Structure formats: structure tokens, C-alpha cells
Amino acid sequence: MTTVATVSEETGSPYALSHLDALESEAVHIFREVAGEFERPVILFSGGKDSIVMLHLALKAFRPAAVPFSLLHVDTGHNFPEVLDYRDRTVAKHGLRLHVASVQDYIDRGVLKERPDGTRNPLQTLPLTEKIQAEKFDAVFGGGRRDEEKARAKERVFSLRDEFSQWDPRRQRPELWNLYNGRHAPGEHVRVFPLSNWTELDVWQYIAREGIELPEIYYAHEREVFRRGGMWLTAGEWGGPKDGETVEKRLVRYRTVGDMSCTGAVDSDADTIEKVIVEIAASRLTERGATRADDKMSEAAMEDRKREGYF
């Protein structure tokens, strides 16, 4: 990323970019780099805050032209209705093409089996990798950030995946001076992470600055939840609650949005973006560490899934 100091019209002296401007500039550069290097890129878009910011940056990178990428959502079948509604409205608003890889389709065909705990996030890998192969996507944008989880801290911005979509940390390339190597063999592809250097707080500050709309579940609201594994899970058709688990109505919000069966809500009265930013600034746990049951299945749960082809 090359950053040129802008000259103030009032004083005639140069001034440095703010940290949000620098992060935005880096992400825009990455989107344009991918557009120049690859033939069939796609953006993973779930309707979560990171993918929303990623799409916002892509729109900025190519404005006034259209975004030259389609979107891909791996649908577990246990999504929050508010998030699916947001996804569909966003796709229609910007005239984008949406690919959907459905976990339920794989279950119906007997290719995948339901887990005893009802969690479907670990089942996303096969639909994702087969969709990438079927559509011949050679670059896949993801909203992963290095501050989220220790396995993601190992990621490069351009993360090479082999012909089976598997990740091997030993095959990753150096990225000195923001130079990105997109070279890959036939059948391989590259996962691209424009938000790698962002933190959760950066994301929220950027959302506030840009006035980006989010699904309402990111803000405090009353919801029927029950306690499991130290987290507040949403009651619903996915299999919760079980006998002995009591449903109660609480004021909560979601820091991260995934499958309803493994994404926990947090007690919160942060019903505005300003309050959310204050809350995050004071938090001592990452969003995934605090609210994602799928990352607690083992000490290396995320890394194991990434090696298999997960995001």
C-alpha cells in the first residue's frame, strides 16, 4: 500500500492519514489487486458485520463502476432471520449476483449428517469447497481478522489453498512491502483477507464513520434465550432448548453472527453504535472467544477446520 500525505488547504502543510483511512486504503488496494490478478473472484457474504464492511469497501474500490465480483453465502439452514433479510435486501439494492451453498441440501442427500449437538457450522466446509470448485473461483474474499483467533493470526492476506481447498501454514508466502503473490496452480485458489489488520474496534469505528447499516441483532434487544455451555443461545427450530434448559427473555446483543446453534448472545444495553464502541473498548475477550461454541470444540478447533478448507 502506498500512502501519499494529503496537503491541508488551510495551512498548506502535509498531514498523515488517520488509522481508519490507512486501513481503508490498504483494503481498497487489495480489492483492486485481486481484480487485476484473478479471473473469477468471489466475496463470502453472510450478512455479518465483517462481510458487510468488506462489501462496503469493495463498492468504494470500484465506484462508480459495479463491483466485478459476485457474492457467496454458505447457508447452514440455522441462520438468524434478520440477517438473511439483510443479505437479500443488500443483494437487491446493489444488483449483485448471489451464490448459495446449502448445508441442508447436503444433509437431505445423505452426504452430510446432523451432529448430535445440532451445530452445523462445522458442516460448512464441504459445501463451501465444492461450490468453489464447481464455479471455478480462483480468489475468495473472507472477512477474517488476525485479532479474532490464534489460527487466523497466522494467515497471510493472500492465503494459498491447494486443490482440495486445504490450508498449510508452511506453504504461505512472505508479503513484504505489501506485495501480494497470487500465483497458483490449476485447481488451487487463494483466500483473500482485506480486513486482516483490522480489530473489532476498528470495524465498529469504521461502521460509525461511514454510517453503515447493520442487522438489528448487533444492537441490544429483548430476545428469548437459554443457557448452554456458558453462553446465551437463541431458542429456535434448530434443536434448542433441551430438557432442563430454561428459556428466559433477556436484553442481549450479538458481537458476531453465525449459525444460531453455536453463536452466543451477550448481556448488553448497548442499543446505539456509540454504546457498542464503548462496550467493545472495555471488553477483555475477543468476539469469537466470548460467543462462538464451534471454536471451543478443541484447543485447535479453528486451525483444524482451516486445514480442511474452512474460511
MIDRENSE-79573 format. One line per 3 residues: number of its first residue (from 0); their letters; for each residue y negated, x negated, z of C-alpha. Coordinates in Angstrom, 3 decimals. Layout:
BEGIN
NUM> A> Y:X:Z; ...
END
This chain:
BEGIN
0> MTT> 0.000:0.000:0.000; -3.392:-1.390:-0.958; -6.266:-0.164:1.166
3> VAT> -9.825:-0.676:-0.002; -12.597:-0.287:2.544; -14.962:2.534:1.709
6> VSE> -18.692:1.871:1.837; -20.737:4.175:4.030; -23.540:5.912:2.103
9> ETG> -25.735:5.869:5.211; -25.500:2.186:6.212; -24.126:0.510:3.101
12> SPY> -21.516:-1.266:5.246; -17.741:-1.032:4.799; -15.623:0.808:7.332
15> ALS> -11.885:0.889:7.915; -9.637:3.859:7.265; -8.547:5.887:10.268
18> HLD> -4.864:5.594:11.170; -4.207:9.051:9.666; -5.957:8.062:6.438
21> ALE> -3.834:4.904:6.290; -0.603:6.843:6.849; -1.605:9.412:4.234
24> SEA> -2.467:6.672:1.742; 0.897:4.984:2.297; 2.811:8.255:1.810
27> VHI> 0.876:9.147:-1.350; 1.649:5.673:-2.724; 5.362:6.204:-2.003
30> FRE> 5.419:9.553:-3.831; 3.731:8.046:-6.866; 6.044:5.027:-6.775
33> VAG> 9.094:7.299:-6.855; 7.630:9.339:-9.710; 7.274:6.108:-11.684
36> EFE> 10.681:4.605:-10.846; 13.130:7.519:-10.845; 14.206:10.225:-13.289
39> RPV> 15.361:13.119:-11.047; 13.794:13.051:-7.572; 14.066:15.995:-5.185
42> ILF> 12.389:16.822:-1.853; 14.531:18.013:1.055; 12.649:21.065:2.315
45> SGG> 13.837:23.099:5.286; 10.570:24.723:6.346; 10.346:22.385:9.334
48> KDS> 7.075:20.637:10.178; 8.035:17.227:8.744; 9.153:18.632:5.396
51> IVM> 6.009:20.803:5.334; 3.789:17.741:5.831; 5.835:15.886:3.227
54> LHL> 5.276:18.649:0.665; 1.563:18.750:1.528; 1.360:15.007:0.807
57> ALK> 3.251:15.435:-2.475; 0.798:18.137:-3.553; -2.079:15.783:-2.737
60> AFR> -0.449:12.873:-4.556; -0.344:14.672:-7.909; -3.203:17.164:-7.695
63> PAA> -4.452:18.770:-9.937; -1.116:18.406:-11.739; 2.011:20.120:-10.449
66> VPF> 4.443:18.285:-8.181; 7.003:16.688:-10.540; 9.890:17.262:-8.106
69> SLL> 11.997:20.269:-7.173; 12.997:21.173:-3.598; 16.433:21.186:-1.964
72> HVD> 17.446:23.079:1.177; 20.845:22.716:2.845; 21.316:26.209:4.268
75> TGH> 23.627:26.347:7.297; 23.531:30.143:7.444; 22.203:29.888:11.006
78> NFP> 18.548:29.402:10.184; 15.604:30.891:12.032; 14.379:33.923:10.024
81> EVL> 10.740:32.865:10.486; 11.499:29.507:8.876; 13.342:30.985:5.889
84> DYR> 10.449:33.382:5.330; 8.007:30.464:5.398; 10.197:28.492:2.976
87> DRT> 10.319:31.311:0.439; 6.575:32.019:0.662; 5.765:28.344:0.159
90> VAK> 8.031:28.020:-2.873; 6.446:31.109:-4.451; 2.885:30.021:-3.611
93> HGL> 3.190:26.663:-5.352; 5.515:27.742:-8.164; 8.221:25.265:-7.148
96> RLH> 11.913:25.236:-8.013; 14.244:25.506:-5.011; 17.878:24.363:-4.985
99> VAS> 20.021:25.694:-2.133; 23.269:24.122:-0.938; 25.021:26.713:1.232
102> VQD> 27.334:25.746:4.094; 28.555:29.366:4.227; 29.816:29.103:0.625
105> YID> 31.963:26.119:1.602; 33.327:27.994:4.617; 34.113:31.074:2.504
108> RGV> 36.027:28.897:0.013; 38.002:27.235:2.776; 36.557:23.790:2.071
111> LKE> 34.902:23.590:5.496; 35.976:25.119:8.794; 33.799:26.548:11.530
114> RPD> 33.524:24.316:14.581; 34.691:25.730:17.935; 31.165:25.389:19.320
117> GTR> 29.665:27.307:16.372; 27.390:24.406:15.408; 27.006:23.975:11.655
120> NPL> 24.598:21.052:11.414; 27.481:18.527:11.217; 28.866:20.561:8.290
123> QTL> 25.792:19.948:6.124; 26.900:16.586:4.764; 29.418:17.753:2.138
126> PLT> 27.207:20.481:0.593; 24.303:18.009:0.512; 26.194:15.147:-1.111
129> EKI> 27.946:17.356:-3.661; 24.648:19.008:-4.624; 23.081:15.584:-5.153
132> QAE> 25.999:14.573:-7.370; 26.077:17.855:-9.304; 22.339:17.800:-10.054
135> KFD> 22.307:14.013:-10.622; 19.390:13.485:-8.241; 18.588:9.775:-8.088
138> AVF> 15.935:9.889:-5.345; 15.986:12.272:-2.378; 12.900:12.571:-0.164
141> GGG> 13.573:13.172:3.527; 11.219:13.756:6.441; 12.939:11.333:8.820
144> RRD> 10.724:9.179:11.036; 11.607:5.947:12.803; 10.384:7.217:16.178
147> EEK> 12.848:10.132:16.208; 16.145:8.386:16.889; 17.564:4.854:17.063
150> ARA> 19.661:5.178:13.876; 16.594:6.326:11.954; 14.674:3.348:13.319
153> KER> 16.964:1.159:11.174; 16.033:2.955:7.962; 14.030:1.405:5.180
156> VFS> 11.513:3.573:3.321; 13.821:3.272:0.282; 17.329:3.705:1.746
159> LRD> 20.127:2.935:-0.715; 23.172:5.231:-0.708; 26.415:4.393:-2.519
162> EFS> 28.308:6.600:-4.974; 29.695:8.572:-2.009; 26.177:9.024:-0.536
165> QWD> 27.137:6.753:2.365; 24.621:4.595:4.206; 25.379:0.972:5.055
168> PRR> 22.654:-0.781:7.080; 23.872:-4.154:5.768; 23.058:-3.180:2.173
171> QRP> 19.455:-2.236:2.834; 16.770:-4.313:1.168; 13.696:-6.012:2.609
174> ELW> 10.401:-4.204:1.995; 7.845:-6.976:2.285; 4.210:-6.191:1.468
177> NLY> 5.120:-2.528:0.825; 7.143:-3.442:-2.264; 9.954:-0.926:-2.788
180> NGR> 13.105:-1.721:-4.751; 14.538:1.433:-6.300; 17.263:-0.294:-8.297
183> HAP> 20.626:1.439:-8.016; 23.918:1.559:-9.889; 25.163:4.684:-11.722
186> GEH> 26.305:7.251:-9.173; 24.203:5.761:-6.390; 20.899:7.180:-5.235
189> VRV> 18.035:6.329:-2.903; 16.876:8.345:0.110; 13.111:8.008:0.452
192> FPL> 11.233:8.475:3.739; 7.438:8.720:3.244; 6.913:9.554:6.941
195> SNW> 8.872:6.562:8.277; 5.866:5.044:10.025; 4.537:8.320:11.444
198> TEL> 5.088:9.529:15.003; 5.450:13.119:16.168; 1.882:12.945:17.445
201> DVW> 0.651:11.623:14.084; 2.319:14.551:12.337; 0.635:17.101:14.600
204> QYI> -2.764:15.424:14.402; -2.470:15.440:10.616; -1.464:19.118:10.615
207> ARE> -4.567:19.856:12.701; -6.848:17.813:10.463; -5.535:19.329:7.240
210> GIE> -5.261:22.897:8.542; -1.598:23.150:7.519; 0.150:26.441:8.278
213> LPE> 3.468:26.245:10.164; 6.161:28.788:11.061; 5.129:30.574:14.247
216> IYY> 8.123:29.284:16.249; 6.353:25.921:16.617; 3.890:27.633:18.971
219> AHE> 4.534:29.274:22.337; 6.014:32.765:22.084; 8.349:35.020:24.042
222> REV> 11.990:34.749:22.957; 15.420:35.749:24.254; 17.271:32.542:25.093
225> FRR> 20.209:31.353:27.182; 21.054:28.045:28.841; 23.734:25.762:27.355
228> GGM> 24.119:22.009:27.577; 20.803:21.665:29.352; 18.893:23.422:26.550
231> WLT> 17.495:26.889:25.840; 19.280:28.232:22.752; 18.386:31.358:20.790
234> AGE> 20.673:34.341:21.183; 21.976:35.492:17.810; 24.867:36.201:15.471
237> WGG> 25.938:32.547:15.309; 28.084:32.866:18.438; 25.828:32.719:21.451
240> PKD> 25.814:33.542:24.261; 29.358:33.253:25.595; 30.778:34.863:28.725
243> GET> 28.917:33.608:31.755; 25.783:32.688:29.801; 22.846:34.901:30.719
246> VEK> 20.172:35.879:28.225; 16.623:35.898:29.505; 13.193:36.243:27.967
249> RLV> 11.057:33.112:28.311; 7.828:31.668:26.949; 9.018:28.836:24.710
252> RYR> 8.318:26.934:21.528; 10.304:24.623:19.234; 9.455:20.947:18.765
255> TVG> 11.925:20.558:15.908; 13.607:23.186:13.757; 17.197:23.026:12.589
258> DMS> 20.291:25.153:12.996; 19.887:27.875:15.659; 23.192:26.833:17.206
261> CTG> 22.052:23.319:18.118; 18.244:23.410:18.308; 16.851:23.994:21.763
264> AVD> 13.524:25.528:22.696; 11.259:24.025:25.340; 9.349:25.902:28.018
267> SDA> 5.741:25.850:26.879; 2.479:27.757:26.941; 1.081:25.730:24.011
270> DTI> 0.089:28.568:21.707; -2.529:26.616:19.730; -2.361:23.355:17.844
273> EKV> -4.764:21.724:20.286; -2.487:22.583:23.217; 0.574:21.331:21.316
276> IVE> -1.095:17.960:20.721; -1.937:17.616:24.419; 1.643:18.554:25.337
279> IAA> 3.181:16.007:22.944; 0.846:13.244:24.092; 2.144:13.724:27.642
282> SRL> 5.838:14.013:26.672; 8.255:11.207:27.583; 11.141:12.361:25.357
285> TER> 11.377:12.407:21.570; 11.757:15.812:19.967; 15.363:15.190:18.906
288> GAT> 16.303:13.656:22.240; 14.975:16.694:24.060; 16.100:19.531:21.813
291> RAD> 18.985:18.635:19.466; 22.552:19.178:20.686; 24.017:17.700:17.486
294> DKM> 22.552:14.298:18.393; 24.323:14.354:21.767; 27.900:14.669:20.487
297> SEA> 28.326:10.909:20.927; 26.217:7.843:21.645; 26.076:7.106:17.914
300> AME> 26.197:10.687:16.586; 23.273:10.317:14.173; 24.383:6.932:12.839
303> DRK> 27.936:8.190:12.275; 26.632:11.153:10.256; 24.240:8.977:8.269
306> REG> 27.108:6.700:7.283; 28.902:9.793:5.973; 25.920:10.863:3.871
309> YF> 23.738:12.887:6.262; 19.922:12.882:5.978
END
